[in-house]
Amino acid sequence: MKKSFFVVMLAVIVSAASCSFTTKVDDDPDKDRILIDLISYVLSKGHYDAKDIDDDFSKEVFADYIDALDPLKRYFYKSDIEEFKKFEKLLDDQIRDKQIDFFDLTYERLQERMFEARSIYKEILDKPFNFEIEESIDTDYDELPYVNDKNELKNRWRLQLKFNALSSYYEKVDEQIDSLAKNKDYKRKTGVTLEEEAREITKTSLKEYFEFADDLERKDWFTIYINSIVEEFDPHTYYFAPQDKDRFDIAMSGKLEGIGARLQKKNDNVKIIEIISGGPAWRGNMVEVGDLIMKVKQEDENEPVSVVGMRLDDAVSLIKGPKGTKVTLTVKKVDGTMENIEIVRDVVELEETYAKSSVVKKNDKTFGVINLPKFYFNMEDYNQRNAAKDVKQEIIRLKEQNMEGLVIDLRDNGGGSLQTVVDIAGLFIDNGPIVQVRTKGESPEVLSDKDRTILWDGPLVILVNELSASASEILAAAMQDYKRAIIIGSKQTYGKGTVQNVMDLNRWMRSNDFGDLGALKLTTQKFYRVDGGSTQLEGVKSDVVVPDRYSYVDIGEKDQENPLPWDKIAAADYNLWDGYIDFDQTITKSNARMAVNEQLKLIEKNAKWVREKRDVNKYSLNYAKYKSNIELNEKQAKNFESLNDYKSNLTFESLPYEKSLMEKDSILEEKRNRWHQSLSKDIYVEEALSVLEDMKINTIRKSKSPLTIKN
């Protein structure tokens, strides 16, 4: 697979060497022109499904770029947009001709409008807000029109700033009520004082926001323009400016310092998209995927800083910090409630990104559970520690405990090394194809397990959810196509059926007088199941569908902009697993159990409620109504508190080798105890074990399988 790709890229590199990427220029605008020319060339030659850069492409770039510059529509006037629109169908020509007139125009205009906004927000925040009048704000900014004049612009700023101040005012009133309840001598503040303090918080946040903006250089804004172009190809193609590439390399190394969460800019918010196992956020167990970070407060500061509207890099710089220091995050939970969460920063331990296993007894049967957070490997030497080696070792250890069925938990697993998927799948089948990979302009390549030995030939269940992506989907799809495992989880997995490679743009230059040009991550290949269907968009559809809190939230590949389409190729040559005698009946029985399960009914009800709250875009700016709405949300949220009370009668234990380690490592013991407690409350794991109980092995086949490994 890799060889065929690099043959293509070698041809591209050779042809690029004859292009005009060697002109020496000194100023940034000329460097920008070369960068656009180079990136568009690499995309056209290297992207799996390169788009035609035409008028339609131009219109999409135009819309996304303007939205990226002014997502809240609080800078540009309608007249600005009309002036910009003369370029709406010309950006393809600009790219082709290495012109940056459009960028120059928008960049200079944005600087003017941001300068004007400084006086606007100060003028607004110098006057008290009246939280008693009837007024509302619509936060569906995509549907809001651009303002016609300065008066309309001021009013838009006023509503947004009042909304921010109202949030702070509510928190201050709430804090005062708590203080009065705890301390009868507490000196009560007037509403006027609390409003003034809330306004000052908003004023400070805006001041710091514009200070961050002042620190941005022209090249930072140009990166936004470049990515508005490259992201039209697909959501995983991305340009890394030199400093961003450095951070990407650090992240790929696996060593993370800070709160232990991966963040993403979503519209104007900072969203938590992953909690790193073993990190501070994971240990605190207070934040979760989907939460929005609204404010950040350092331990040596009195007031928090709003990160709404802030660049992601700047927000991250506030959130991360030295080990041992404290940071307080004001978080908007997925159910709409607000919480202040204190986290002690730390270095995330790599050990918790590795596979781990547990044993559990159910009705006198012993089962094993393996949690695999990602398909990891050593980028410099695959033969070093990797996911496949670790899973193999855990299975051997579980077999020593007389395991009679195995659950592999791929929930929240975003993928990783393709080779580890092939190696892991090979542990469960005789031999045969695992995945088909297609490179641009080539026939599909079949990646197969060629080892006829089987490490585990007993009952197998795989757990997935909407966040199981890429490599996770390949393993689940292969086991499903072979009828080797029953897949339990969400209606479908994430749906990312593409492969990306990171290209160092500097390698394309015959001579380079511009300095570091950064790198381009671009989609180069596509995955296909052994049955011929792509995992792109459709993901893997579970055999047993169970609701979870993400069931009605748009987080899959199909919900991204510009995803590559689903398609199908010819099936590979493979034979169904004949190790079960009641595979379909087991699925039917599980579906019947899940359909009447009261806990799952409540989970689905909660998922619908979460979606309902996330779809709310209009908010009252009247304090009484704002307060009433929050209290209603909190009251409704209590209807779902029993979800956390659920507990099975199952007891999970570590394997003997881990128990020995725990004698010298109390932190490991704490981590495993917490994991085992969560497993005992996990209805999905409980059902997976019930499915393992129901699965009947074809004993005739087992007696004819001399190549099966016995441990």
SEROZA-295955 format. One record per residue (C-alpha): x, y, z; residue in one letter. Coordinates in steps of 0.02 Angstrom, whole numbers, padded with zeros to 5 digits, always signed. Example, Ala and Ser with C-alpha at 12.3 -4.5 7.8 and 13.67 -1.06 7.14 Angstrom:
! residues 2
+00615-00225+00390A;+00684-00053+00357S;
END
This chain:
! residues 711
+00000+00000+00000M;+00133+00125+00052K;+00245+00078-00093K;+00111+00111-00223S;+00071+00279-00146F;+00250+00339-00145F;+00274+00285-00325V;+00134+00406-00370V;+00208+00542-00260M;+00381+00518-00336L;+00307+00554-00507A;+00224+00708-00437V;+00387+00767-00357I;+00482+00745-00520V;+00354+00845-00617S;+00348+00977-00481A;+00534+01001-00496A;+00505+01071-00670S;+00376+01196-00608C;+00406+01377-00562S;+00434+01351-00377F;+00608+01426-00370T;+00583+01613-00391T;+00674+01714-00259K;+00569+01848-00176V;+00587+01935-00011D;+00418+01995+00052D;+00276+01892+00124D;+00149+01927-00015P;+00264+01842-00140D;+00288+01696-00023K;+00099+01685-00007D;+00080+01674-00196R;+00208+01535-00207I;+00123+01444-00064L;-00047+01449-00150I;+00030+01389-00312D;+00122+01248-00225L;-00024+01189-00120I;-00148+01190-00264S;-00023+01089-00367Y;+00005+00960-00229V;-00183+00944-00205L;-00217+00919-00389S;-00085+00784-00403K;-00091+00699-00233G;-00269+00709-00167H;-00372+00550-00182Y;-00520+00639-00261D;-00454+00808-00317A;-00592+00933-00354K;-00602+01044-00506D;-00554+01219-00454I;-00694+01308-00546D;-00830+01437-00512D;-00929+01320-00399D;-00771+01283-00299F;-00739+01470-00290S;-00911+01504-00216K;-00887+01375-00080E;-00715+01442-00032V;-00786+01618-00029F;-00928+01571+00089A;-00820+01470+00208D;-00681+01599+00215Y;-00797+01746+00253I;-00883+01641+00386D;-00714+01598+00463A;-00666+01782+00472L;-00829+01842+00549D;-00932+01695+00617P;-01038+01805+00731L;-01067+01934+00594K;-01009+02075+00706R;-00875+02153+00596Y;-00925+02160+00413F;-01066+02267+00343Y;-01182+02209+00206K;-01091+02333+00092S;-00925+02246+00131D;-00996+02078+00081I;-01067+02151-00080E;-00896+02221-00120E;-00813+02056-00083F;-00939+01964-00192K;-00858+02025-00351K;-00731+01888-00311F;-00859+01754-00272E;-00833+01665-00439K;-00656+01726-00467L;-00560+01637-00330L;-00524+01491-00445D;-00441+01615-00563D;-00350+01696-00418Q;-00281+01527-00365I;-00232+01482-00543R;-00147+01649-00573D;-00063+01653-00402K;-00156+01812-00357Q;-00203+01865-00180I;-00305+02022-00214D;-00457+01948-00128F;-00359+01901+00027F;-00277+02073+00034D;-00446+02160+00021L;-00530+02055+00156T;-00379+02059+00272Y;-00363+02248+00265E;-00551+02273+00283R;-00558+02157+00432L;-00420+02253+00519Q;-00519+02414+00491E;-00680+02337+00558R;-00593+02263+00710M;-00519+02433+00748F;-00694+02509+00741E;-00761+02371+00852A;-00642+02418+00992R;-00729+02585+01018S;-00900+02505+00997I;-00880+02376+01134Y;-00803+02502+01254K;-00946+02624+01226E;-01075+02487+01256I;-00993+02418+01413L;-00974+02590+01492D;-01163+02592+01520K;-01264+02478+01635P;-01371+02340+01558F;-01554+02330+01603N;-01593+02146+01634F;-01776+02181+01671E;-01835+02233+01498I;-01903+02106+01373E;-01767+02071+01247E;-01692+01917+01164S;-01543+01862+01060I;-01536+01740+00914D;-01372+01642+00913T;-01406+01556+00747D;-01279+01670+00664Y;-01284+01576+00499D;-01461+01638+00473E;-01431+01817+00531L;-01412+01948+00394P;-01262+02064+00389Y;-01296+02236+00461V;-01334+02385+00349N;-01255+02523+00453D;-01160+02566+00610K;-01317+02581+00717N;-01366+02401+00674E;-01187+02345+00706L;-01188+02427+00878K;-01351+02342+00920N;-01282+02172+00871R;-01131+02200+00982W;-01244+02261+01121R;-01350+02103+01117L;-01199+01989+01115Q;-01112+02082+01256L;-01271+02090+01358K;-01291+01901+01337F;-01113+01875+01401N;-01139+01994+01547A;-01307+01914+01591L;-01220+01745+01608S;-01092+01820+01727S;-01227+01915+01822Y;-01327+01756+01849Y;-01171+01666+01914E;-01133+01810+02033K;-01310+01812+02102V;-01301+01624+02124D;-01132+01636+02211E;-01200+01770+02329Q;-01348+01661+02377I;-01228+01519+02420D;-01116+01637+02519S;-01264+01704+02619L;-01321+01527+02658A;-01148+01477+02720K;-01103+01638+02811N;-01234+01745+02898K;-01106+01886+02913D;-01078+01892+02726Y;-01096+02070+02663K;-01232+02069+02531R;-01200+02164+02369K;-01333+02261+02278T;-01396+02211+02106G;-01315+02368+02037V;-01145+02314+02103T;-01163+02137+02036L;-01214+02204+01865E;-01063+02317+01863E;-00948+02172+01909E;-01026+02063+01773A;-00998+02202+01647R;-00817+02220+01702E;-00789+02034+01673I;-00857+02052+01497T;-00753+02208+01469K;-00595+02119+01526T;-00631+01970+01414S;-00654+02083+01262L;-00497+02181+01304K;-00395+02020+01312E;-00480+01954+01155Y;-00424+02106+01056F;-00251+02097+01132E;-00240+01920+01064F;-00301+01984+00896A;-00166+02117+00898D;-00037+01979+00916D;-00095+01894+00757L;+00012+01923+00606E;-00038+01933+00425R;+00024+01754+00399K;-00099+01691+00531D;-00245+01762+00432W;-00172+01695+00271F;-00170+01521+00348T;-00358+01539+00373I;-00377+01582+00189Y;-00269+01434+00136I;-00371+01315+00241N;-00533+01382+00171S;-00465+01322+00004I;-00393+01152+00054V;-00539+01102+00165E;-00653+01110+00013E;-00569+00948-00043F;-00626+00853+00113D;-00636+00883+00302P;-00471+00795+00339H;-00362+00892+00217T;-00276+01032+00310Y;-00131+01153+00294Y;-00010+01165+00441F;+00085+01327+00453A;+00263+01297+00520P;+00216+01326+00702Q;+00061+01217+00684D;+00165+01076+00609K;+00278+01081+00761D;+00127+01060+00875R;+00061+00921+00765F;+00226+00828+00781D;+00222+00846+00970I;+00043+00781+00976A;+00091+00632+00867M;+00227+00586+00992S;+00091+00549+01118G;+00157+00657+01259K;+00028+00782+01315L;+00042+00911+01454E;-00103+01010+01522G;-00279+00952+01565I;-00276+00797+01454G;-00412+00840+01329A;-00412+00869+01143R;-00500+01028+01090L;-00578+01087+00928Q;-00644+01255+00869K;-00828+01237+00829K;-00907+01395+00760N;-00852+01518+00894D;-00832+01393+01035N;-00694+01283+01105V;-00761+01106+01108K;-00692+00953+01198I;-00681+00814+01070I;-00581+00685+01169E;-00535+00650+01349I;-00362+00572+01362I;-00363+00419+01474S;-00259+00443+01630G;-00249+00632+01612G;-00309+00763+01737P;-00478+00788+01653A;-00504+00599+01651W;-00455+00583+01834R;-00570+00727+01885G;-00714+00644+01792N;-00804+00811+01777M;-00789+00855+01592V;-00842+00750+01444E;-00838+00746+01255V;-00955+00878+01184G;-00933+01003+01325D;-00896+01183+01274L;-00762+01281+01369I;-00827+01458+01391M;-00703+01537+01513K;-00532+01500+01586V;-00465+01561+01754K;-00287+01540+01817Q;-00260+01504+02002E;-00168+01670+02027D;-00304+01774+01943E;-00468+01839+02012N;-00574+01839+01855E;-00592+01713+01714P;-00554+01751+01532V;-00688+01714+01402S;-00625+01603+01261V;-00783+01623+01156V;-00726+01692+00989G;-00544+01666+01031M;-00421+01577+00917R;-00403+01395+00966L;-00215+01414+00987D;-00241+01559+01106D;-00374+01466+01204A;-00260+01315+01218V;-00117+01423+01280S;-00230+01482+01422L;-00291+01308+01465I;-00124+01217+01463K;+00015+01254+01587G;+00151+01180+01698P;+00121+01020+01793K;+00045+01051+01965G;-00037+01218+01925T;-00225+01240+01935K;-00346+01303+01804V;-00533+01331+01823T;-00642+01303+01670L;-00817+01372+01650T;-00897+01234+01549V;-01063+01224+01458K;-01113+01042+01474K;-01193+00944+01333V;-01361+00963+01423D;-01345+01153+01424G;-01302+01176+01608T;-01150+01279+01663M;-01016+01220+01784E;-00851+01286+01852N;-00726+01143+01854I;-00554+01154+01935E;-00418+01044+01860I;-00238+01019+01917V;-00129+01012+01763R;-00015+00863+01736D;+00080+00763+01607V;-00036+00635+01529V;+00032+00460+01556E;+00054+00363+01396L;+00016+00199+01482E;-00169+00238+01484E;-00175+00249+01294T;-00126+00065+01285Y;-00236-00090+01283A;-00295-00152+01452K;-00397-00303+01503S;-00507-00368+01641S;-00590-00531+01689V;-00769-00551+01749V;-00875-00699+01801K;-01057-00712+01748K;-01162-00865+01791N;-01007-00970+01826D;-00928-00923+01660K;-00768-00821+01644T;-00759-00683+01514F;-00627-00560+01462G;-00642-00375+01416V;-00506-00284+01319I;-00516-00096+01304N;-00418-00026+01156L;-00412+00166+01156P;-00319+00178+00990K;-00222+00076+00863F;-00051+00138+00918Y;+00121+00096+00854F;+00299+00161+00856N;+00317+00273+00703M;+00503+00239+00692E;+00498+00051+00719D;+00337-00050+00699Y;+00418-00199+00784N;+00422-00103+00947Q;+00269-00094+01059R;+00106-00083+00961N;-00079-00116+00982A;-00076-00286+00896A;+00064-00353+01006K;-00022-00291+01163D;-00193-00361+01117V;-00113-00528+01076K;-00026-00531+01245Q;-00186-00485+01338E;-00281-00626+01250I;-00147-00751+01300I;-00159-00691+01481R;-00350-00700+01477L;-00343-00878+01408K;-00234-00924+01556E;-00384-00873+01664Q;-00493-00996+01564N;-00586-00859+01469M;-00743-00923+01381E;-00788-00766+01283G;-00706-00600+01237L;-00767-00421+01222V;-00660-00294+01129I;-00711-00116+01172D;-00678+00006+01028L;-00792+00144+01090R;-00715+00317+01068D;-00568+00238+00974N;-00525+00362+00836G;-00409+00246+00740G;-00223+00236+00708G;-00109+00112+00622S;-00187+00010+00482L;-00059-00130+00499Q;-00108-00158+00681T;-00289-00183+00624V;-00237-00319+00502V;-00130-00403+00636D;-00268-00396+00767I;-00401-00462+00648A;-00284-00606+00608G;-00292-00663+00789L;-00474-00716+00762F;-00480-00796+00588I;-00383-00932+00495D;-00322-00817+00359N;-00395-00703+00226G;-00422-00522+00174P;-00453-00392+00309I;-00470-00229+00214V;-00455-00160+00038Q;-00361+00002+00010V;-00374+00106-00147R;-00248+00237-00200T;-00288+00369-00330K;-00276+00298-00505G;-00238+00120-00448E;-00329-00043-00423S;-00377-00086-00244P;-00244-00171-00140E;-00303-00311-00025V;-00220-00318+00145L;-00234-00494+00213S;-00196-00598+00364D;-00081-00732+00298K;-00053-00824+00462D;-00166-00978+00470R;-00153-00991+00659T;-00293-00926+00769I;-00259-00858+00942L;-00442-00846+00994W;-00579-00951+00913D;-00711-00928+01047G;-00860-00808+01059P;-00816-00629+01013L;-00912-00465+01034V;-00852-00293+00979I;-00921-00134+01060L;-00927+00026+00956V;-01009+00198+00960N;-01023+00354+00851E;-00844+00402+00896L;-00768+00236+00838S;-00679+00289+00680A;-00558+00241+00542S;-00455+00091+00599A;-00590+00044+00727S;-00715+00034+00586E;-00602-00078+00484I;-00584-00206+00623L;-00770-00203+00663A;-00816-00214+00478A;-00699-00361+00445A;-00764-00459+00595M;-00943-00419+00543Q;-00916-00471+00361D;-00838-00636+00415Y;-00979-00660+00541K;-00838-00685+00665R;-00904-00561+00794A;-01067-00479+00843I;-01057-00288+00839I;-01150-00198+00978I;-01166-00009+00985G;-01233+00145+00899S;-01336+00142+00741K;-01174+00169+00647Q;-00993+00213+00682T;-00911+00379+00635Y;-00894+00343+00449G;-00714+00395+00412K;-00656+00283+00272G;-00506+00384+00213T;-00317+00388+00241V;-00213+00545+00261Q;-00028+00577+00238N;+00068+00730+00297V;+00175+00807+00160M;+00319+00923+00204D;+00297+01063+00077L;+00480+01111+00087N;+00528+00949-00001R;+00440+01010-00158W;+00556+01160-00178M;+00710+01145-00288R;+00778+01297-00197S;+00694+01387-00055N;+00727+01565+00001D;+00560+01584+00090F;+00596+01492+00252G;+00487+01351+00318D;+00329+01329+00213L;+00242+01210+00332G;+00154+01049+00284A;-00004+00985+00203L;-00107+00841+00272K;-00206+00772+00127L;-00318+00624+00092T;-00227+00498-00017T;-00322+00334-00001Q;-00490+00257+00038K;-00539+00103+00140F;-00658-00032+00081Y;-00729-00180+00174R;-00694-00356+00115V;-00874-00360+00051D;-00831-00211-00061G;-00926-00074+00030G;-00837+00082+00089S;-00840+00130+00273T;-00845+00312+00216Q;-01001+00403+00279L;-01097+00243+00317E;-00973+00177+00443G;-01015+00007+00518V;-01197-00027+00562K;-01210-00122+00726S;-01292-00294+00732D;-01370-00244+00897V;-01413-00058+00900V;-01416+00026+01071V;-01446+00211+01104P;-01320+00322+01193D;-01310+00507+01232R;-01234+00543+01060Y;-01375+00459+00964S;-01453+00623+00908Y;-01298+00734+00902V;-01217+00773+00735D;-01038+00712+00761I;-01006+00589+00619G;-00916+00606+00453E;-01082+00633+00365K;-01108+00788+00471D;-00943+00868+00416Q;-00921+00985+00269E;-00862+00914+00102N;-00844+00730+00150P;-00794+00610+00012L;-00941+00504-00052P;-00982+00324-00012W;-00951+00199-00150D;-00923+00016-00176K;-00797-00095-00265I;-00791-00281-00299A;-00787-00393-00146A;-00627-00482-00099A;-00619-00672-00096D;-00658-00728+00081Y;-00751-00866+00173N;-00876-00840+00313L;-00826-00901+00485W;-00911-01065+00524D;-00870-01068+00709G;-01046-01027+00772Y;-01208-01124+00761I;-01331-00989+00816D;-01256-00822+00759F;-01416-00742+00691D;-01524-00809+00832Q;-01406-00731+00959T;-01424-00561+00875I;-01614-00579+00877T;-01615-00622+01063K;-01503-00473+01104S;-01609-00351+01004N;-01764-00416+01096A;-01681-00387+01266R;-01625-00212+01220M;-01798-00164+01155A;-01877-00186+01327V;-01732-00125+01434N;-01791+00021+01542E;-01616+00092+01566Q;-01591+00104+01378L;-01762+00186+01358K;-01708+00320+01482L;-01540+00340+01393I;-01630+00369+01228E;-01749+00492+01310K;-01599+00585+01380N;-01515+00586+01208A;-01669+00665+01130K;-01677+00795+01268W;-01493+00839+01244V;-01524+00863+01058R;-01676+00970+01094E;-01573+01084+01207K;-01430+01096+01084R;-01550+01154+00949D;-01606+01305+01052V;-01541+01466+00972N;-01650+01601+01049K;-01620+01661+01227Y;-01708+01790+01332S;-01603+01934+01398L;-01728+01964+01537N;-01649+01902+01699Y;-01807+01824+01770A;-01839+01725+01610K;-01654+01681+01591Y;-01652+01616+01770K;-01815+01523+01746S;-01746+01437+01591N;-01589+01380+01682I;-01692+01316+01828E;-01804+01223+01706L;-01653+01142+01624N;-01584+01090+01792E;-01752+01020+01844K;-01767+00921+01682Q;-01588+00860+01701A;-01635+00783+01869K;-01752+00666+01776N;-01597+00581+01709F;-01493+00574+01869E;-01541+00392+01893S;-01437+00351+01739L;-01284+00368+01850N;-01358+00254+01981D;-01367+00102+01868Y;-01260-00044+01924K;-01248-00223+01870S;-01206-00366+01988N;-01044-00398+01896L;-00871-00386+01974T;-00721-00350+01864F;-00543-00391+01914E;-00369-00359+01849S;-00261-00500+01786L;-00130-00575+01903P;+00016-00483+01821Y;-00070-00316+01851E;-00110-00360+02031K;+00076-00386+02058S;+00113-00216+01983L;-00018-00135+02093M;+00077-00188+02249E;+00207-00057+02202K;+00098+00062+02103D;-00051+00136+02196S;-00092+00251+02049I;-00114+00102+01934L;-00226+00022+02064E;-00332+00180+02073E;-00349+00187+01883K;-00400+00006+01869R;-00522+00018+02014N;-00606+00165+01929R;-00612+00072+01763W;-00687-00082+01847H;-00818+00025+01934Q;-00867+00103+01767S;-00878-00071+01688L;-00995-00128+01826S;-01109+00020+01784K;-01096-00005+01596D;-01256-00079+01523I;-01172-00103+01355Y;-01035-00213+01427V;-01168-00307+01526E;-01264-00345+01366E;-01103-00394+01276A;-01074-00525+01410L;-01252-00589+01392S;-01222-00606+01205V;-01063-00705+01239L;-01165-00821+01349E;-01290-00849+01208D;-01161-00883+01072M;-01140-01069+01039K;-00977-01133+00966I;-00974-01260+00825N;-00882-01399+00917T;-00864-01501+00757I;-00767-01359+00678R;-00657-01340+00832K;-00611-01524+00825S;-00556-01497+00644K;-00450-01345+00679S;-00275-01414+00714P;-00198-01244+00675L;-00291-01157+00816T;-00169-01101+00950I;-00201-01175+01120K;-00127-01091+01272N;
END
